[in-house]
Amino acid sequence: MKTGQSTSNCLRTRKSHVRARRSLFIALATILVAPAFAVSATSPATAEPNSGTQWLCTPDLTSDPCDLPSDTTDLLTGEVQPPKADSATDKPVDCFYLYPTVSNQVALNADPAASPEVQSIARFQAARFSDVCRVFAPVYRQVPLLGLPAALAGLDGPLELAYGDVLAAWNDYLENDNNGRGVIFVSHSQGTMMARKLIREQIDPNPQLRTQLVGAFLMGGNVTTAAGKTTGGDFANIPLCTQQGETSCITAYSTELIGLPSLFGNSSYDLLSTRMGLPNGPGFQVACTDPAFLSGDPQPVGVTIPSAPYSFGIISVLMDYTTLPEPLPTSTSSWTTSKGRGGGECVDTNGFHRYRIEMTVPQPINELPLFDTHLLDLNFGLDRLVDIAAQQTHTWQTAGR
């Protein structure tokens, strides 16, 4: 390559870095100044009551974002995995999915609608589990990205309204769809905050529902225990998972790369848990369970995501930054696994207890300020989590529950 061409390519690369960093700054700055906009948004006190559960994903829908076929291209090996046969009647357990903070709305609570960004995150996080379970995912009036500062500042109402929708959907599911079946929770970020409260108040004190709990993947949401224990924080009876195939237990962690302080991993700095009335503070430890150990598969893993682009918005900009200067992995299959590979371990760095990713086959991964690699919590080693769910389902069935 000629020197002039090399210089030109370097300049284009630098410009792409600058544009992406500028987009990231704008996205984060917008979130931080949100209260100025939120004051004109609909107050949760005057919001219309939800007239009934709106399901984002349910077996009753002929097509929903959780029905994505499982065919996958691996960019490292070039292998293409064909889709698995899919029949809801063959799945002995259900998954109850609560999505993270994704709404682009300028409001204190999102509308009860399956917006494009909500559909996209369900494909990214929940659809892969449909190989194991029937997926039920309610739409709930979450606090959007632009409404979070007001909620964190102590404004009464937005988080309570969101949780009210989740609790109503759970009761709807129990009454009309569960029929004694086992349940796996899958959640992330704000969805995990909702799941923590739901499991703490509705399942942990209920012996019958505890026997129906196959497992729970409560990711990126600061699940707590007593220091050095598997219970004693969020849950008195439901422990963290410590063995392969163990059921009625919690898998939980937040990912990171370099050990910087963030919103995740240290219960002393968890404002959202405070606002949700969940255990937090220096007397508690944030959970980190090793997925390699729980799955029995120590092999390095990649990032597995749907090949179709994520719906444009704040989250899509942040996702693009996470893999800068490379684009998100994509292929002609429904799913794509990145060429990069890595492992990890649970580490405690200055009181922050998180799952540290160590790449063995390099790939660009950038941390978001204060958020670590939050957007990769589920998708880094996604199939490993699905394998854990499959093993838990087998154990639960074998026990005759």
C-alpha atoms as one frame of an Amber mdcrd trajectory, in Angstrom:
protein
   0.000   0.000   0.000   1.307   3.497  -0.854   2.107   5.916   1.953  -0.577
   8.352   0.770  -3.209   5.626   0.814  -2.134   4.496   4.289  -2.343   8.051
   5.618  -5.770   8.496   4.054  -7.042   5.275   5.669  -5.685   6.356   9.059
  -7.423   9.719   8.731 -10.727   8.032   7.863 -10.347   5.724  10.880  -9.630
   8.691  13.184 -12.639  10.554  11.809 -14.885   7.523  12.436 -13.592   7.379
  16.029 -14.317  11.086  16.502 -17.830  10.783  15.053 -18.641   7.770  17.236
 -17.267   9.430  20.384 -19.221  12.585  19.580 -22.395  10.491  19.215 -21.660
   8.771  22.528 -21.110  12.121  24.268 -24.375  13.486  22.876 -26.282  10.371
  23.997 -24.853  10.462  27.525 -25.238  14.238  27.817 -28.867  13.953  26.763
 -29.506  11.462  29.556 -27.888  13.726  32.136 -29.926  16.804  31.190 -33.170
  14.851  30.957 -34.847  16.405  34.036 -35.258  19.641  32.098 -37.473  17.774
  29.644 -39.091  15.430  32.141 -40.899  18.193  34.017 -43.221  18.648  31.047
 -43.850  14.927  30.652 -46.945  13.125  31.871 -46.827  12.795  35.644 -47.088
   9.205  36.887 -49.757  10.375  39.302 -51.999  11.310  36.386 -51.047   8.464
  34.042 -53.903   6.321  32.840 -54.128   2.920  34.596 -53.055  -0.013  32.481
 -56.226  -1.698  31.209 -54.650  -5.156  30.995 -51.450  -6.993  30.145 -50.016
  -6.250  26.734 -47.724  -9.083  25.826 -44.572  -8.409  23.850 -43.953 -12.151
  23.601 -46.337 -15.034  24.299 -47.079 -18.390  22.645 -50.506 -17.022  21.675
 -48.951 -14.548  19.228 -48.374 -15.904  15.725 -45.212 -13.821  15.409 -43.300
 -11.887  18.045 -39.680 -10.780  18.591 -38.949 -13.828  20.749 -39.673 -16.222
  17.856 -36.386 -15.613  16.005 -34.996 -18.837  14.422 -31.725 -20.055  15.951
 -29.581 -20.472  12.807 -26.184 -18.902  13.519 -22.989 -18.015  11.664 -19.731
 -18.059  13.645 -17.402 -15.408  12.205 -14.313 -17.034  13.763 -14.787 -20.557
  12.410 -17.098 -19.859   9.486 -19.438 -22.586  10.712 -23.174 -22.175  10.163
 -25.473 -23.757  12.731 -28.892 -24.664  11.299 -32.066 -23.655  13.160 -33.429
 -26.023  15.762 -36.899 -27.488  15.399 -39.298 -25.274  17.286 -42.536 -26.375
  18.914 -44.047 -24.736  21.977 -45.654 -28.057  22.928 -42.183 -29.607  23.383
 -41.075 -27.052  25.967 -41.740 -28.129  29.552 -41.025 -24.768  31.191 -41.720
 -21.085  30.589 -39.454 -18.025  30.584 -40.667 -14.726  32.018 -38.603 -11.939
  30.431 -38.294  -8.358  31.701 -36.387  -6.065  29.356 -33.894  -3.358  30.364
 -34.049   0.418  30.015 -34.388   0.980  26.269 -37.264   3.393  25.600 -36.363
   6.511  23.605 -39.373   8.424  24.903 -39.010  11.792  26.647 -41.258  10.917
  29.578 -41.212   9.722  33.172 -42.861   6.466  32.074 -42.932   4.909  28.631
 -46.205   4.255  26.842 -47.498   0.670  27.195 -46.529  -0.149  23.607 -44.165
  -2.600  21.934 -42.010   0.130  20.406 -39.276  -0.778  17.875 -36.505  -0.498
  20.476 -38.409  -2.763  22.875 -38.878  -5.348  20.132 -35.180  -5.141  19.249
 -33.970  -5.802  22.797 -36.310  -8.798  23.111 -34.672 -10.276  20.008 -31.202
  -9.557  21.402 -31.771 -10.978  24.881 -34.796 -13.266  25.090 -35.255 -14.919
  21.692 -32.331 -17.319  22.120 -33.996 -18.790  25.226 -36.999 -19.832  23.128
 -35.064 -23.015  22.297 -35.611 -24.018  25.941 -38.875 -22.420  27.039 -42.107
 -20.723  26.052 -41.310 -17.024  26.381 -43.714 -14.636  28.107 -42.633 -10.993
  28.057 -44.971  -8.223  29.170 -44.794  -4.666  27.933 -44.425  -2.465  31.001
 -44.345   1.289  31.473 -40.677   1.407  32.317 -38.818   4.562  33.231 -37.135
   5.570  29.941 -33.486   6.528  29.663 -34.446  10.187  29.688 -36.640   9.772
  32.767 -34.137   7.934  34.953 -32.388  11.024  36.416 -35.684  12.274  37.835
 -36.496   8.851  39.295 -33.013   8.528  40.780 -33.337  11.994  42.260 -36.266
  10.734  44.329 -39.371  11.601  42.309 -42.177   9.408  43.620 -44.193   7.367
  41.185 -42.345   6.353  37.980 -40.702   3.184  39.298 -43.831   2.214  41.254
 -45.930   2.527  38.102 -43.491   0.349  36.144 -43.452  -2.304  38.872 -47.246
  -2.258  39.071 -47.395  -3.300  35.418 -44.874  -6.100  36.002 -46.746  -7.428
  39.052 -50.066  -7.330  37.191 -48.538  -9.207  34.249 -47.066 -11.856  36.568
 -50.442 -12.414  38.237 -52.103 -12.556  34.803 -49.595 -15.199  33.702 -50.075
 -17.264  36.877 -53.856 -17.166  36.550 -54.176 -17.851  32.827 -51.041 -19.532
  31.472 -48.837 -21.171  34.094 -50.871 -24.239  35.123 -48.150 -25.399  37.501
 -45.330 -25.207  34.946 -41.761 -24.387  35.875 -40.559 -20.819  35.303 -37.214
 -19.305  34.356 -36.767 -15.549  34.819 -34.602 -13.664  32.322 -33.966  -9.980
  32.953 -31.456  -7.195  32.557 -30.806  -3.757  34.069 -34.123  -2.045  34.977
 -35.836  -5.336  34.160 -33.658  -7.016  36.791 -34.648  -4.378  39.345 -38.273
  -5.297  38.645 -37.497  -9.032  38.812 -35.612  -8.656  42.101 -38.618  -6.963
  43.697 -41.093  -9.434  42.186 -39.166 -12.526  43.270 -38.422 -11.032  46.707
 -42.061 -10.219  47.437 -44.015 -12.868  45.525 -41.854 -15.997  45.145 -39.198
 -16.114  47.863 -41.779 -16.273  50.705 -44.040 -18.739  48.815 -42.964 -22.432
  49.098 -45.126 -23.548  46.153 -43.800 -20.890  43.784 -40.236 -21.618  44.927
 -40.654 -25.216  43.764 -41.792 -23.916  40.364 -38.765 -21.645  40.040 -36.437
 -23.494  37.664 -33.890 -20.678  37.665 -33.434 -16.941  37.257 -30.947 -15.023
  35.128 -30.965 -11.614  36.811 -28.282  -9.827  34.837 -26.767  -6.384  35.209
 -28.956  -5.294  38.104 -26.945  -5.545  41.365 -28.599  -8.577  42.972 -27.480
  -8.621  46.607 -26.566 -11.198  49.215 -25.061 -10.983  52.666 -21.289 -10.667
  52.338 -19.769 -14.041  51.487 -23.172 -15.775  51.464 -25.580 -17.047  48.790
 -28.653 -15.535  50.481 -29.331 -12.807  53.021 -29.771  -9.844  50.697 -32.602
  -9.755  48.178 -33.736 -13.271  49.045 -33.975 -15.192  52.296 -34.676 -18.594
  50.736 -33.578 -18.528  47.094 -29.761 -18.819  46.868 -27.250 -17.970  44.197
 -26.456 -20.914  41.935 -23.258 -22.713  42.974 -23.466 -26.054  41.117 -23.974
 -27.194  37.562 -27.625 -28.076  36.944 -28.802 -26.601  40.257 -32.387 -25.353
  40.192 -34.414 -22.797  42.159 -31.394 -20.485  42.264 -30.090 -17.220  40.847
 -27.507 -16.614  38.115 -26.399 -12.980  38.240 -23.453 -10.808  37.248 -22.402
  -7.593  35.526 -19.535  -7.642  33.017 -16.513  -5.339  32.858 -13.020  -5.154
  31.366 -10.648  -2.973  33.372 -11.990  -2.552  36.896 -13.052   1.092  36.887
 -15.742   2.276  39.327 -19.244   2.158  37.840 -22.942   1.883  38.616 -22.618
  -1.897  38.895 -20.996  -4.246  41.366 -20.994  -2.149  44.549 -24.178  -2.051
  46.605 -23.096   1.112  48.408 -23.563   3.164  45.223 -26.836   1.674  44.014
 -29.396   4.478  43.935 -31.922   2.542  41.870 -32.140  -0.226  44.477 -32.757
   2.457  47.100 -35.614   3.914  45.062 -37.067   0.407  44.530 -36.955  -0.403
  48.245 -34.456  -3.225  47.665 -31.573  -4.194  49.983 -28.427  -2.168  49.385
 -25.576  -0.595  51.268 -22.195  -1.587  52.709 -23.607  -4.608  54.533 -24.445
  -6.367  51.264 -22.417  -7.880  48.435 -23.422  -7.699  44.775 -23.748 -11.193
  43.321 -21.402 -12.628  40.704 -21.879 -16.227  39.588 -19.377 -17.746  37.131
 -21.270 -18.908  33.994 -18.395 -21.098  32.808 -18.529 -23.114  36.024 -22.333
 -23.285  36.114 -22.531 -24.423  32.481 -19.651 -26.889  32.760 -18.116 -25.304
  29.639 -14.824 -23.460  30.214 -14.230 -22.810  26.494 -13.825 -19.163  25.403
 -17.040 -17.591  24.143 -17.988 -14.839  21.723 -20.700 -12.226  21.525 -23.859
 -13.650  19.932 -26.484 -11.216  18.643 -29.238 -11.097  16.012 -27.874 -10.262
  12.571 -30.615  -7.708  11.858 -29.749  -4.143  12.970 -30.988  -2.873  16.310
 -33.696  -0.228  16.020 -32.111   3.231  15.847 -32.005   5.241  19.048 -29.865
   5.906  22.109 -29.162   2.219  22.748 -28.143   1.555  19.124 -25.637   4.443
  19.304 -24.176   3.028  22.512 -24.010  -0.464  20.981 -22.110   0.889  17.994
 -19.627   2.537  20.345 -19.138  -0.711  22.280 -17.520  -2.423  19.242 -15.842
   0.657  17.685 -14.038   0.775  15.240 -15.685  -2.417  14.002 -19.435  -2.709
  13.352 -21.640  -5.071  15.317 -21.200  -8.636  14.017 -23.635  -9.631  11.285
 -24.159 -12.367   8.686 -26.844 -13.864   6.461 -27.994 -16.116   9.328 -30.589
 -15.017  11.878 -27.808 -14.843  14.472 -24.084 -14.049  14.343 -21.307 -14.896
  16.798 -18.355 -12.523  16.759 -14.872 -13.561  15.736 -13.526 -12.506  19.125
 -13.383 -14.982  21.992 -12.870 -14.617  25.699 -13.322 -16.030  29.145 -13.748
 -14.388  32.490 -13.907 -14.636  36.250 -15.635 -12.969  39.150 -13.329 -10.400
  40.726 -13.619  -7.872  43.529 -11.862  -4.600  42.682 -12.065  -1.986  45.428
 -15.464  -3.282  46.524 -16.880  -3.706  42.992 -17.842  -7.362  42.509 -18.201
  -8.075  38.772 -17.456 -10.581  36.000 -14.241  -9.491  34.304 -13.950 -10.401
  30.629 -10.522 -11.509  29.379 -10.298 -11.695  25.578  -8.181 -14.541  24.162
  -9.011 -13.927  20.486  -8.901 -10.117  20.215 -11.865  -7.997  19.238 -12.504
  -4.307  19.945 -14.704  -3.848  23.028 -15.092  -0.409  24.598 -16.484   0.268
  28.038 -19.118   2.954  28.516 -18.329   5.474  31.276 -20.007   4.314  34.519
 -21.686   1.424  32.652 -18.725  -0.922  31.967 -19.675  -3.460  29.256 -23.291
  -3.366  30.431 -24.733  -3.875  26.945 -22.895  -7.206  26.638 -24.009  -8.698
  29.979 -26.259 -11.306  28.335 -24.841 -11.525  24.820 -21.244 -12.272  25.795
 -21.555 -16.057  26.052 -25.312 -16.006  25.431 -25.420 -19.693  24.450 -23.695
 -20.579  27.709 -26.580 -19.020  29.618 -29.079 -20.891  27.452 -27.163 -24.118
  28.225 -27.462 -23.405  31.959 -31.212 -22.943  31.495 -31.437 -26.238  29.572
 -29.534 -28.101  32.304 -31.740 -26.595  35.000 -34.820 -27.616  33.037 -33.546
 -31.202  32.793 -32.847 -31.323  36.544 -36.258 -29.853  37.326 -38.000 -32.403
  35.086 -35.988 -35.305  36.464 -37.049 -34.338  39.970 -40.650 -34.861  38.848
 -41.802 -31.350  39.581
